[in-house]
Amino acid sequence: MIQLHATHKLCERLPLTDQGQLAPTPRSQWLYDRPALDSNPLSGWHGHLITLQRRNCLLLVHDATRFPLFLPALTKPDFAELNDRFVDALMNTLLKCGAEEDQLEAAHRHLRPLQVDTQCNRSVQGTLTRMKGEVEHLVYYDKLQVAEITGYPVGAWLAGMPAKAKDQGYLFPQRAMLALLGRLLKTIDSKDGRAL
């Protein structure tokens, strides 16, 4: 699973099962069919629901790298399809950040369904708050229409800015995430015995 620590505001919008998961859909069933991982470096995200131009938008930040994803103008069906929306946002934001094909493949191999809880880390929440302010400024300054944009370039723009992480100093999220994917490439795929 990929752990998502959601704010209470976000958690109230998600149609979660008693186990804290979203029900599989035709677009996300493949994630549930994958074997469990003992350890998943792509796991550990914080999510916060924000309102921009009266639209629900989701800001996600990876705990270890502070890599951001921005999902604009969400509707009720989008919350039910959050597994699919997460995969789409992650892979396309990585593309915008210059990820190479083997790095994208490493990310793809570690994708699993979201496991949601409300246990939040103050340091990561601080990063979310700062990034929220940056997005609000970008939308206002560039006169963007939230309902007409994709979140990929916004996420990539945020990923280029330094983010402070407790006990780690400042991180550059784009570099940190690409470095993480580079390390995943060196791991051995236990299923077929070859490098990723």
Backbone as a printed PyTorch tensor [residue, N CA C, xyz], in Angstrom:
tensor([[[  0.8240,  -1.1940,   0.0000],
         [  0.0000,   0.0000,   0.0000],
         [  0.8700,   1.2610,   0.0000]],

        [[  0.2750,   2.3500,  -0.4140],
         [  0.9200,   3.6590,  -0.3180],
         [  0.1590,   4.4500,   0.7440]],

        [[  0.8570,   4.7410,   1.8140],
         [  0.2320,   5.4260,   2.9520],
         [ -0.0190,   6.8890,   2.6170]],

        [[ -1.2340,   7.3290,   2.8550],
         [ -1.6040,   8.7370,   2.6770],
         [ -2.1410,   9.2490,   4.0030]],

        [[ -1.4370,  10.1990,   4.5790],
         [ -1.8710,  10.8420,   5.8160],
         [ -2.6960,  12.0690,   5.4230]],

        [[ -3.9880,  11.9680,   5.5900],
         [ -4.8960,  13.0100,   5.1090],
         [ -5.3620,  13.8960,   6.2510]],

        [[ -5.5600,  15.1730,   5.9400],
         [ -6.1930,  16.0530,   6.9160],
         [ -7.6400,  15.6040,   7.0950]],

        [[ -8.2520,  15.9970,   8.2060],
         [ -9.6510,  15.6070,   8.4580],
         [-10.5740,  16.1330,   7.3600]],

        [[-10.2700,  17.3180,   6.8480],
         [-11.0890,  17.9210,   5.7860],
         [-11.0790,  17.0390,   4.5380]],

        [[ -9.8940,  16.5110,   4.1870],
         [ -9.7940,  15.6210,   3.0290],
         [-10.4460,  14.2740,   3.3280]],

        [[-10.1830,  13.7450,   4.4950],
         [-10.6980,  12.4200,   4.8600],
         [-12.2270,  12.3770,   4.7880]],

        [[-12.8750,  13.4730,   5.1550],
         [-14.3430,  13.5310,   5.1100],
         [-14.8830,  13.4300,   3.6960]],

        [[-14.0870,  13.8030,   2.7040],
         [-14.5340,  13.7610,   1.3060],
         [-14.2960,  12.4050,   0.6450]],

        [[-13.4420,  11.5800,   1.2360],
         [-13.0770,  10.3140,   0.6090],
         [-14.0450,   9.2010,   1.0190]],

        [[-14.5870,   8.4690,   0.0400],
         [-15.4930,   7.3510,   0.3610],
         [-14.6790,   6.1070,   0.7550]],

        [[-14.1840,   6.1020,   1.9850],
         [-13.2760,   5.0530,   2.4400],
         [-14.0330,   3.8610,   3.0080]],

        [[-13.4150,   2.6890,   2.8710],
         [-13.9290,   1.4860,   3.5150],
         [-13.5340,   1.5150,   4.9870]],

        [[-13.9890,   0.5280,   5.7440],
         [-13.6260,   0.4320,   7.1590],
         [-12.1210,   0.2400,   7.3460]],

        [[-11.4350,  -0.2380,   6.3010],
         [ -9.9880,  -0.4520,   6.3600],
         [ -9.1920,   0.7870,   5.9360]],

        [[ -9.8790,   1.8930,   5.6530],
         [ -9.1890,   3.1150,   5.2520],
         [ -8.7100,   3.1110,   3.8140]],

        [[ -9.4110,   2.3510,   2.9620],
         [ -9.0530,   2.2980,   1.5520],
         [-10.2390,   2.7260,   0.6940]],

        [[ -9.9290,   3.0610,  -0.5420],
         [-10.9760,   3.3290,  -1.5220],
         [-11.3560,   2.0170,  -2.1890]],

        [[-12.6100,   1.8500,  -2.5170],
         [-13.0420,   0.6330,  -3.2010],
         [-12.4060,   0.5730,  -4.5830]],

        [[-11.9860,  -0.6210,  -5.0210],
         [-11.4290,  -0.7450,  -6.3750],
         [-12.4510,  -0.3370,  -7.4250]],

        [[-11.9650,   0.2540,  -8.4870],
         [-12.7970,   0.6240,  -9.6350],
         [-12.1550,   0.0130, -10.8720]],

        [[-12.8470,   0.0140, -11.9990],
         [-12.2130,  -0.5370, -13.2120],
         [-10.8710,   0.1210, -13.5410]],

        [[-10.7080,   1.4000, -13.1970],
         [ -9.4470,   2.0910, -13.4970],
         [ -8.3550,   1.8260, -12.4720]],

        [[ -8.7210,   1.3740, -11.2770],
         [ -7.7170,   1.1680, -10.2330],
         [ -7.5480,  -0.2900,  -9.8110]],

        [[ -8.3340,  -1.2060, -10.3890],
         [ -8.2770,  -2.6070,  -9.9720],
         [ -6.8730,  -3.1820, -10.1150]],

        [[ -6.1300,  -2.7600, -11.1480],
         [ -4.7890,  -3.3080, -11.3700],
         [ -3.8670,  -3.0410, -10.1890]],

        [[ -4.0820,  -1.9540,  -9.4740],
         [ -3.2590,  -1.6560,  -8.2960],
         [ -3.5110,  -2.6850,  -7.1890]],

        [[ -4.7640,  -3.0860,  -7.0180],
         [ -5.1350,  -4.0520,  -5.9850],
         [ -4.6750,  -5.4670,  -6.3410]],

        [[ -4.4620,  -5.7200,  -7.6400],
         [ -4.0350,  -7.0460,  -8.0860],
         [ -2.5320,  -7.2570,  -7.9250]],

        [[ -1.8020,  -6.2120,  -7.6130],
         [ -0.3520,  -6.3340,  -7.4800],
         [  0.0180,  -6.9570,  -6.1330]],

        [[  1.1490,  -7.6850,  -6.0970],
         [  1.5670,  -8.2890,  -4.8230],
         [  2.0050,  -7.2210,  -3.8210]],

        [[  1.8340,  -7.5290,  -2.5480],
         [  2.2410,  -6.5910,  -1.4900],
         [  3.7580,  -6.4610,  -1.4670]],

        [[  4.2330,  -5.2970,  -1.0430],
         [  5.6660,  -5.0440,  -0.8900],
         [  6.0080,  -4.9970,   0.5910]],

        [[  7.1530,  -5.5730,   0.9510],
         [  7.6020,  -5.4970,   2.3450],
         [  7.8810,  -4.0550,   2.7470]],

        [[  8.4980,  -3.3360,   1.8320],
         [  8.8420,  -1.9320,   2.0790],
         [  8.6470,  -1.1680,   0.7770]],

        [[  8.0150,  -0.0180,   0.8610],
         [  7.7610,   0.7620,  -0.3500],
         [  8.2280,   2.1980,  -0.1480]],

        [[  9.3720,   2.5710,  -0.7390],
         [  9.8870,   3.9350,  -0.5840],
         [  8.9710,   5.0180,  -1.1580]],

        [[  8.0340,   4.6250,  -2.0350],
         [  7.0860,   5.6140,  -2.5670],
         [  5.9340,   5.8750,  -1.6030]],

        [[  5.8320,   5.0870,  -0.5550],
         [  4.7750,   5.2760,   0.4250],
         [  5.1020,   6.4600,   1.3250]],

        [[  4.0720,   6.9880,   1.9690],
         [  4.2620,   8.0990,   2.8940],
         [  4.0220,   9.4440,   2.2310]],

        [[  2.7600,   9.8290,   2.1390],
         [  2.3640,  11.1230,   1.5780],
         [  1.4360,  11.8110,   2.5740]],

        [[  1.4400,  13.1290,   2.5330],
         [  0.4590,  13.9230,   3.2780],
         [ -0.4330,  14.6250,   2.2570]],

        [[ -1.7110,  14.6920,   2.5480],
         [ -2.6480,  15.3210,   1.6330],
         [ -3.4960,  16.3670,   2.3180]],

        [[ -3.7370,  17.4750,   1.6050],
         [ -4.5340,  18.5740,   2.1560],
         [ -5.4670,  19.0930,   1.0730]],

        [[ -6.7370,  19.2200,   1.4170],
         [ -7.7380,  19.7440,   0.4930],
         [ -7.7840,  21.2570,   0.6250]],

        [[ -7.6260,  21.9490,  -0.5000],
         [ -7.6760,  23.4100,  -0.4860],
         [ -8.7370,  23.8830,  -1.4770]],

        [[ -9.2190,  25.0920,  -1.2800],
         [-10.2220,  25.6670,  -2.1760],
         [ -9.6060,  26.8420,  -2.9230]],

        [[ -9.6530,  26.7660,  -4.2490],
         [ -9.1770,  27.8390,  -5.1120],
         [-10.2620,  28.1510,  -6.1270]],

        [[-10.6670,  29.3970,  -6.2060],
         [-11.7230,  29.8280,  -7.1200],
         [-12.9700,  28.9420,  -6.9680]],

        [[-13.2830,  28.6420,  -5.7110],
         [-14.4520,  27.8410,  -5.3550],
         [-14.3810,  26.4180,  -5.9070]],

        [[-13.1780,  25.9490,  -6.1620],
         [-12.9610,  24.5800,  -6.6460],
         [-12.1570,  23.8050,  -5.6080]],

        [[-12.4910,  22.5320,  -5.4340],
         [-11.7220,  21.6650,  -4.5520],
         [-10.4400,  21.2400,  -5.2560]],

        [[ -9.3180,  21.4830,  -4.6320],
         [ -8.0170,  21.0990,  -5.1650],
         [ -7.2720,  20.3110,  -4.0930]],

        [[ -6.4590,  19.3760,  -4.5310],
         [ -5.7240,  18.5330,  -3.6000],
         [ -4.2290,  18.7660,  -3.7620]],

        [[ -3.5770,  18.9960,  -2.6460],
         [ -2.1270,  19.1550,  -2.6180],
         [ -1.5610,  17.9910,  -1.8270]],

        [[ -0.6550,  17.2350,  -2.4560],
         [ -0.0140,  16.0830,  -1.8290],
         [  1.4870,  16.3130,  -1.7680]],

        [[  2.1100,  15.8600,  -0.6850],
         [  3.5570,  15.9860,  -0.5290],
         [  4.1190,  14.6630,  -0.0230]],

        [[  5.1530,  14.1660,  -0.6990],
         [  5.8340,  12.9410,  -0.2780],
         [  6.6880,  13.2620,   0.9440]],

        [[  6.5100,  12.4890,   1.9990],
         [  7.1640,  12.7960,   3.2740],
         [  8.6790,  12.8740,   3.1630]],

        [[  9.2960,  11.8710,   2.5640],
         [ 10.7610,  11.7710,   2.5670],
         [ 11.4340,  12.7720,   1.6390]],

        [[ 10.8220,  13.0560,   0.4880],
         [ 11.4650,  13.9220,  -0.5070],
         [ 10.8190,  15.2940,  -0.6170]],

        [[  9.6420,  15.4640,  -0.0270],
         [  8.8230,  16.6810,  -0.1400],
         [  8.3760,  16.9410,  -1.5760]],

        [[  8.3300,  15.8780,  -2.3860],
         [  7.8860,  16.0040,  -3.7750],
         [  6.3830,  16.2630,  -3.7980]],

        [[  5.9380,  17.3300,  -4.5030],
         [  4.5190,  17.7080,  -4.4770],
         [  3.7410,  17.2300,  -5.7010]],

        [[  2.4560,  17.0090,  -5.4890],
         [  1.5040,  16.7710,  -6.5610],
         [  0.3460,  17.7310,  -6.3570]],

        [[ -0.1630,  18.2820,  -7.4500],
         [ -1.2920,  19.2010,  -7.3820],
         [ -2.4010,  18.6840,  -8.2760]],

        [[ -3.5610,  18.4440,  -7.6910],
         [ -4.7160,  17.9480,  -8.4340],
         [ -5.8190,  19.0020,  -8.3570]],

        [[ -6.0370,  19.7480,  -9.4330],
         [ -7.0090,  20.8540,  -9.4000],
         [ -8.4260,  20.4250,  -9.7520]],

        [[ -9.3760,  21.2320,  -9.2960],
         [-10.7800,  21.1420,  -9.6980],
         [-11.3480,  19.7290,  -9.5850]],

        [[-11.2630,  19.1560,  -8.3930],
         [-11.7840,  17.8080,  -8.1740],
         [-13.2950,  17.8370,  -7.9750]],

        [[-13.9440,  16.8300,  -8.5210],
         [-15.3820,  16.6530,  -8.3300],
         [-15.6160,  15.3970,  -7.4770]],

        [[-16.8460,  15.1560,  -7.1030],
         [-17.1480,  14.0000,  -6.2550],
         [-16.6430,  12.6820,  -6.8640]],

        [[-16.8380,  12.4240,  -8.1630],
         [-16.2970,  11.1790,  -8.7340],
         [-14.7700,  11.0920,  -8.6540]],

        [[-14.0850,  12.2290,  -8.6990],
         [-12.6230,  12.2200,  -8.6060],
         [-12.1530,  11.7000,  -7.2530]],

        [[-12.8840,  11.9930,  -6.1940],
         [-12.4960,  11.5060,  -4.8730],
         [-12.6130,   9.9800,  -4.8110]],

        [[-13.6420,   9.4260,  -5.4500],
         [-13.7890,   7.9700,  -5.4950],
         [-12.6980,   7.3270,  -6.3460]],

        [[-12.1830,   8.0820,  -7.3160],
         [-11.1330,   7.5840,  -8.2180],
         [ -9.7490,   8.1190,  -7.8150]],

        [[ -9.5640,   8.4180,  -6.5430],
         [ -8.3050,   9.0450,  -6.1350],
         [ -7.0920,   8.1640,  -6.4070]],

        [[ -7.2340,   6.8460,  -6.3390],
         [ -6.1020,   5.9820,  -6.6920],
         [ -5.6300,   6.2550,  -8.1140]],

        [[ -6.5740,   6.3020,  -9.0430],
         [ -6.2360,   6.5630, -10.4410],
         [ -5.7110,   7.9760, -10.6320]],

        [[ -6.3250,   8.9500,  -9.9770],
         [ -5.8790,  10.3420, -10.0970],
         [ -4.4710,  10.5160,  -9.5240]],

        [[ -4.1750,   9.8060,  -8.4210],
         [ -2.8430,   9.8670,  -7.8190],
         [ -1.7870,   9.3380,  -8.7900]],

        [[ -2.0510,   8.1750,  -9.3820],
         [ -1.1010,   7.5820, -10.3340],
         [ -0.8650,   8.5350, -11.5030]],

        [[ -1.9430,   9.0730, -12.0500],
         [ -1.8430,  10.0040, -13.1840],
         [ -1.0170,  11.2360, -12.8120]],

        [[ -1.3060,  11.8230, -11.6550],
         [ -0.5840,  13.0300, -11.2360],
         [  0.8850,  12.7360, -10.9900]],

        [[  1.1820,  11.6200, -10.3300],
         [  2.5750,  11.2850, -10.0330],
         [  3.3800,  11.0690, -11.3070]],

        [[  2.8850,  10.2370, -12.2000],
         [  3.6640,   9.9030, -13.4010],
         [  3.8290,  11.1160, -14.3110]],

        [[  2.7950,  11.9160, -14.4690],
         [  2.8990,  13.0780, -15.3540],
         [  3.7240,  14.2080, -14.7420]],

        [[  3.6750,  14.3590, -13.4180],
         [  4.5190,  15.3640, -12.7740],
         [  5.9780,  14.9470, -12.8590]],

        [[  6.2520,  13.6460, -12.7010],
         [  7.6220,  13.1550, -12.8790],
         [  8.1220,  13.4290, -14.2990]],

        [[  7.2550,  13.2220, -15.2830],
         [  7.6300,  13.5370, -16.6710],
         [  7.9850,  15.0110, -16.8230]],

        [[  7.1670,  15.8790, -16.2360],
         [  7.4320,  17.3230, -16.3060],
         [  8.7320,  17.6920, -15.6080]],

        [[  9.1540,  16.8600, -14.6350],
         [ 10.3950,  17.1150, -13.8940],
         [ 11.6110,  16.4860, -14.5740]],

        [[ 11.4040,  15.8990, -15.7330],
         [ 12.5320,  15.3530, -16.4870],
         [ 12.9190,  13.9330, -16.1320]],

        [[ 12.0240,  13.1780, -15.5030],
         [ 12.3300,  11.7800, -15.1790],
         [ 12.5450,  10.9920, -16.4610]],

        [[ 13.5350,  10.1120, -16.4300],
         [ 13.8320,   9.2740, -17.5860],
         [ 12.9540,   8.0270, -17.5480]],

        [[ 12.9440,   7.3030, -18.6610],
         [ 12.0480,   6.1610, -18.7870],
         [ 12.2840,   5.1100, -17.7040]],

        [[ 13.5490,   4.8370, -17.3750],
         [ 13.7990,   3.8200, -16.3550],
         [ 13.3710,   4.2970, -14.9680]],

        [[ 13.4460,   5.5960, -14.7070],
         [ 12.9600,   6.1340, -13.4370],
         [ 11.4400,   6.0340, -13.3510]],

        [[ 10.7650,   6.3070, -14.4610],
         [  9.3110,   6.1590, -14.5020],
         [  8.9090,   4.7030, -14.2980]],

        [[  9.6850,   3.7890, -14.8850],
         [  9.4090,   2.3620, -14.7050],
         [  9.5890,   1.9520, -13.2520]],

        [[ 10.6200,   2.4820, -12.5930],
         [ 10.8360,   2.1830, -11.1790],
         [  9.6600,   2.6800, -10.3400]],

        [[  9.1800,   3.8880, -10.6390],
         [  8.0160,   4.4200,  -9.9210],
         [  6.7930,   3.5480, -10.1760]],

        [[  6.5840,   3.1780, -11.4280],
         [  5.4150,   2.3860, -11.7980],
         [  5.3970,   1.0390, -11.0800]],

        [[  6.5480,   0.4280, -10.9240],
         [  6.6220,  -0.8830, -10.2610],
         [  6.2700,  -0.8020,  -8.7770]],

        [[  6.3780,   0.3800,  -8.1890],
         [  6.1050,   0.5260,  -6.7580],
         [  4.7280,   1.1240,  -6.4680]],

        [[  3.9180,   1.3290,  -7.5040],
         [  2.5790,   1.8630,  -7.2930],
         [  1.6730,   0.8030,  -6.6790]],

        [[  0.9190,   1.2190,  -5.6790],
         [ -0.0290,   0.3570,  -4.9800],
         [ -1.2310,   1.2240,  -4.5930]],

        [[ -2.3200,   0.6220,  -4.1000],
         [ -3.4740,   1.4300,  -3.6760],
         [ -3.1430,   2.3020,  -2.4700]],

        [[ -3.8930,   3.3610,  -2.3180],
         [ -3.7180,   4.2670,  -1.1800],
         [ -4.3320,   3.6730,   0.0850]],

        [[ -3.6170,   3.8300,   1.1780],
         [ -4.0930,   3.4540,   2.5040],
         [ -4.1570,   4.7540,   3.3010]],

        [[ -5.3480,   5.1740,   3.6910],
         [ -5.5480,   6.5180,   4.2420],
         [ -5.7100,   6.4780,   5.7570]],

        [[ -5.0590,   7.4250,   6.4250],
         [ -5.2850,   7.6570,   7.8500],
         [ -5.1980,   9.1630,   8.1070]],

        [[ -5.3800,   9.5670,   9.3520],
         [ -5.3390,  11.0040,   9.6840],
         [ -4.1700,  11.3370,  10.6140]],

        [[ -3.1510,  10.4860,  10.6330],
         [ -1.9650,  10.7490,  11.4510],
         [ -1.0250,  11.6530,  10.6530]],

        [[ -0.8670,  12.8760,  11.0950],
         [ -0.0870,  13.8460,  10.3320],
         [  1.1750,  14.2750,  11.0720]],

        [[  2.1870,  14.6080,  10.2960],
         [  3.4700,  15.0700,  10.7950],
         [  3.5180,  16.5870,  10.6530]],

        [[  3.8670,  17.2880,  11.7300],
         [  3.8390,  18.7620,  11.6970],
         [  4.8360,  19.3450,  10.6950]],

        [[  5.9840,  18.7080,  10.5410],
         [  6.9810,  19.2100,   9.6030],
         [  6.4490,  19.1600,   8.1730]],

        [[  5.8350,  18.0210,   7.8000],
         [  5.2840,  17.8980,   6.4500],
         [  4.0850,  18.8190,   6.2770]],

        [[  3.2770,  18.9730,   7.3300],
         [  2.1530,  19.9010,   7.2540],
         [  2.6400,  21.3410,   7.0370]],

        [[  3.7810,  21.6780,   7.6200],
         [  4.3680,  22.9930,   7.3810],
         [  4.7290,  23.1760,   5.9160]],

        [[  5.2850,  22.1230,   5.3000],
         [  5.5960,  22.1740,   3.8680],
         [  4.3240,  22.3470,   3.0480]],

        [[  3.2740,  21.6140,   3.4070],
         [  1.9960,  21.7490,   2.7020],
         [  1.4530,  23.1730,   2.7920]],

        [[  1.5450,  23.7740,   3.9690],
         [  1.0440,  25.1400,   4.1640],
         [  1.8150,  26.1330,   3.2980]],

        [[  3.1440,  25.9840,   3.2650],
         [  3.9550,  26.8870,   2.4400],
         [  3.6220,  26.7090,   0.9640]],

        [[  3.4910,  25.4520,   0.5230],
         [  3.1880,  25.1950,  -0.8870],
         [  1.7950,  25.6920,  -1.2500]],

        [[  0.8670,  25.6030,  -0.3340],
         [ -0.4760,  26.1540,  -0.5690],
         [ -0.3850,  27.6450,  -0.8680]],

        [[  0.4050,  28.3660,  -0.0800],
         [  0.5920,  29.7930,  -0.3220],
         [  1.2180,  30.0650,  -1.6750]],

        [[  2.1920,  29.2300,  -2.0690],
         [  2.8420,  29.3960,  -3.3780],
         [  1.8440,  29.1880,  -4.5160]],

        [[  0.9840,  28.1760,  -4.3790],
         [ -0.0150,  27.9010,  -5.4200],
         [ -1.0210,  29.0470,  -5.5010]],

        [[ -1.4740,  29.5230,  -4.3530],
         [ -2.4170,  30.6430,  -4.3440],
         [ -1.8160,  31.8610,  -5.0320]],

        [[ -0.5450,  32.1310,  -4.7650],
         [  0.1320,  33.2650,  -5.3970],
         [  0.2460,  33.0580,  -6.9050]],

        [[  0.6330,  31.8370,  -7.3180],
         [  0.7750,  31.5390,  -8.7480],
         [ -0.5430,  31.7350,  -9.4820]],

        [[ -1.6170,  31.2080,  -8.9200],
         [ -2.9340,  31.3160,  -9.5610],
         [ -3.3460,  32.7810,  -9.6790]],

        [[ -3.1200,  33.5510,  -8.6220],
         [ -3.4970,  34.9650,  -8.6430],
         [ -2.5990,  35.7660,  -9.5950]],

        [[ -1.2870,  35.5900,  -9.4720],
         [ -0.3370,  36.4040, -10.2300],
         [ -0.4150,  36.1230, -11.7360]],

        [[ -0.5450,  34.8280, -12.0900],
         [ -0.5980,  34.4570, -13.5060],
         [ -2.0260,  34.4200, -14.0520]],

        [[ -2.9980,  34.7990, -13.1940],
         [ -4.4070,  34.8260, -13.6020],
         [ -4.8500,  33.4860, -14.2110]],

        [[ -4.4980,  32.4090, -13.5470],
         [ -4.8530,  31.0710, -14.0160],
         [ -6.2980,  30.7510, -13.6610]],

        [[ -6.9390,  30.0020, -14.5160],
         [ -8.2710,  29.4900, -14.2470],
         [ -8.1150,  28.0400, -13.7870]],

        [[ -8.3640,  27.8000, -12.5180],
         [ -8.1090,  26.4890, -11.9240],
         [ -8.8600,  25.3750, -12.6560]],

        [[-10.0680,  25.6570, -13.1170],
         [-10.8740,  24.6340, -13.7970],
         [-10.3210,  24.2740, -15.1730]],

        [[ -9.3790,  25.0750, -15.6850],
         [ -8.8820,  24.8570, -17.0430],
         [ -7.4340,  24.3840, -17.1040]],

        [[ -6.8160,  24.1240, -15.9600],
         [ -5.4080,  23.7120, -15.9750],
         [ -5.2770,  22.2610, -15.5020]],

        [[ -4.1590,  21.6490, -15.8960],
         [ -3.7730,  20.3730, -15.2890],
         [ -2.8150,  20.7110, -14.1540]],

        [[ -2.6780,  19.8320, -13.2230],
         [ -1.8150,  20.1170, -12.0850],
         [ -0.3570,  19.7730, -12.3020]],

        [[ -0.0210,  19.1080, -13.4110],
         [  1.3450,  18.6230, -13.6060],
         [  2.3970,  19.7370, -13.6180]],

        [[  2.2030,  20.8060, -14.4080],
         [  3.2280,  21.8570, -14.3970],
         [  3.2990,  22.5930, -13.0670]],

        [[  2.1810,  22.7000, -12.3650],
         [  2.1920,  23.3500, -11.0520],
         [  2.9950,  22.5090, -10.0650]],

        [[  2.7600,  21.1850, -10.0890],
         [  3.5320,  20.2890,  -9.2320],
         [  5.0200,  20.3450,  -9.5410]],

        [[  5.3600,  20.3610, -10.8290],
         [  6.7700,  20.4280, -11.2280],
         [  7.3910,  21.7600, -10.8040]],

        [[  6.6320,  22.8460, -10.9060],
         [  7.1120,  24.1660, -10.4810],
         [  7.3930,  24.1590,  -8.9810]],

        [[  6.4760,  23.6030,  -8.2040],
         [  6.6900,  23.5110,  -6.7620],
         [  7.8850,  22.6200,  -6.4300]],

        [[  8.0790,  21.5600,  -7.2170],
         [  9.1710,  20.6130,  -6.9530],
         [ 10.5480,  21.2470,  -7.1470]],

        [[ 10.6010,  22.3450,  -7.8690],
         [ 11.8800,  23.0220,  -8.0830],
         [ 12.2830,  23.9580,  -6.9650]],

        [[ 11.3930,  24.1540,  -6.0020],
         [ 11.6840,  25.0610,  -4.8910],
         [ 12.1960,  24.2860,  -3.6810]],

        [[ 13.1250,  24.8690,  -2.9300],
         [ 13.6130,  24.1700,  -1.7340],
         [ 12.5220,  24.0460,  -0.6820]],

        [[ 12.5630,  22.9470,   0.0490],
         [ 11.6050,  22.7070,   1.1320],
         [ 12.3810,  22.2790,   2.3650]],

        [[ 12.0310,  22.8530,   3.4940],
         [ 12.7150,  22.5130,   4.7370],
         [ 12.0740,  21.2750,   5.3560]],

        [[ 12.9320,  20.3290,   5.7420],
         [ 12.4730,  19.0990,   6.3880],
         [ 13.1740,  18.9560,   7.7240]],

        [[ 12.4140,  18.6380,   8.7430],
         [ 12.9760,  18.4930,  10.0790],
         [ 14.0930,  17.4490,  10.0750]],

        [[ 15.2140,  17.7890,  10.6860],
         [ 16.3940,  16.9180,  10.8140],
         [ 17.0880,  16.6340,   9.4830]],

        [[ 16.6510,  17.2760,   8.3870],
         [ 17.2960,  17.0590,   7.0880],
         [ 17.7550,  18.3670,   6.4460]],

        [[ 17.4170,  19.4870,   7.0520],
         [ 17.7480,  20.7580,   6.4230],
         [ 16.8400,  21.0150,   5.2370]],

        [[ 17.3960,  21.6430,   4.1980],
         [ 16.6110,  21.9600,   3.0090],
         [ 16.7740,  20.8710,   1.9550]],

        [[ 15.6670,  20.5080,   1.3400],
         [ 15.6440,  19.5350,   0.2480],
         [ 15.1470,  20.2250,  -1.0120]],

        [[ 15.6410,  19.7770,  -2.1620],
         [ 15.0510,  20.1650,  -3.4360],
         [ 14.2090,  18.9690,  -3.8780]],

        [[ 12.8860,  19.0630,  -3.7730],
         [ 12.0230,  17.8990,  -3.9870],
         [ 12.2470,  17.1740,  -5.3020]],

        [[ 12.4410,  17.9200,  -6.3840],
         [ 12.6400,  17.2640,  -7.6760],
         [ 13.8920,  16.3980,  -7.6460]],

        [[ 15.0020,  16.9610,  -7.1840],
         [ 16.2520,  16.1940,  -7.0980],
         [ 16.1120,  15.0100,  -6.1580]],

        [[ 15.4600,  15.2400,  -5.0170],
         [ 15.3270,  14.1800,  -4.0180],
         [ 14.4930,  13.0170,  -4.5460]],

        [[ 13.3930,  13.3050,  -5.2440],
         [ 12.5550,  12.2300,  -5.7810],
         [ 13.2660,  11.4770,  -6.8980]],

        [[ 13.9300,  12.1990,  -7.7990],
         [ 14.6530,  11.5220,  -8.8820],
         [ 15.7990,  10.6810,  -8.3310]],

        [[ 16.4450,  11.1550,  -7.2610],
         [ 17.4990,  10.3680,  -6.6150],
         [ 16.9090,   9.1060,  -5.9920]],

        [[ 15.7380,   9.2370,  -5.3730],
         [ 15.0640,   8.0750,  -4.7950],
         [ 14.7450,   7.0470,  -5.8750]],

        [[ 14.2350,   7.4980,  -7.0020],
         [ 13.9270,   6.5780,  -8.0960],
         [ 15.1960,   5.9490,  -8.6460]],

        [[ 16.2960,   6.7100,  -8.6640],
         [ 17.5820,   6.1590,  -9.0860],
         [ 18.0330,   5.0300,  -8.1720]],

        [[ 17.8090,   5.1990,  -6.8620],
         [ 18.1650,   4.1300,  -5.9170],
         [ 17.2760,   2.9080,  -6.1200]],

        [[ 16.0040,   3.1400,  -6.4500],
         [ 15.0990,   2.0140,  -6.6950],
         [ 15.5340,   1.2000,  -7.9090]],

        [[ 16.1570,   1.8870,  -8.8880],
         [ 16.6310,   1.1900, -10.0820],
         [ 17.6920,   0.1530,  -9.7380]],

        [[ 18.4340,   0.3990,  -8.6620],
         [ 19.5270,  -0.4980,  -8.2910],
         [ 19.0690,  -1.6900,  -7.4640]],

        [[ 17.8240,  -1.6510,  -7.0250],
         [ 17.3170,  -2.7820,  -6.2440],
         [ 17.0380,  -3.9610,  -7.1730]],

        [[ 17.0200,  -5.1240,  -6.6000],
         [ 16.7730,  -6.3280,  -7.3940],
         [ 15.2970,  -6.7020,  -7.3170]],

        [[ 14.7440,  -6.9610,  -8.4930],
         [ 13.3630,  -7.4130,  -8.5570],
         [ 13.3450,  -8.8900,  -8.1570]],

        [[ 12.8470,  -9.1730,  -6.9770],
         [ 12.8870, -10.5480,  -6.4530],
         [ 12.0220, -11.5030,  -7.2840]],

        [[ 11.1100, -10.9500,  -8.0250],
         [ 10.2190, -11.8230,  -8.8040],
         [ 10.9340, -12.4740,  -9.9800]],

        [[ 11.7190, -11.6640, -10.7240],
         [ 12.4010, -12.2410, -11.8810],
         [ 13.9140, -12.2050, -11.7650]],

        [[ 14.4420, -11.6990, -10.6370],
         [ 15.8720, -11.7760, -10.3800],
         [ 16.7390, -10.8510, -11.1920]],

        [[ 16.1610,  -9.8030, -11.7440],
         [ 16.9720,  -8.8600, -12.5080],
         [ 16.7950,  -7.4610, -11.9580]],

        [[ 17.7480,  -6.5770, -12.3150],
         [ 17.6740,  -5.2090, -11.8320],
         [ 16.4920,  -4.5190, -12.4620]],

        [[ 15.8730,  -3.6280, -11.7000],
         [ 14.7580,  -2.8420, -12.2400],
         [ 15.2280,  -1.9420, -13.3510]]])
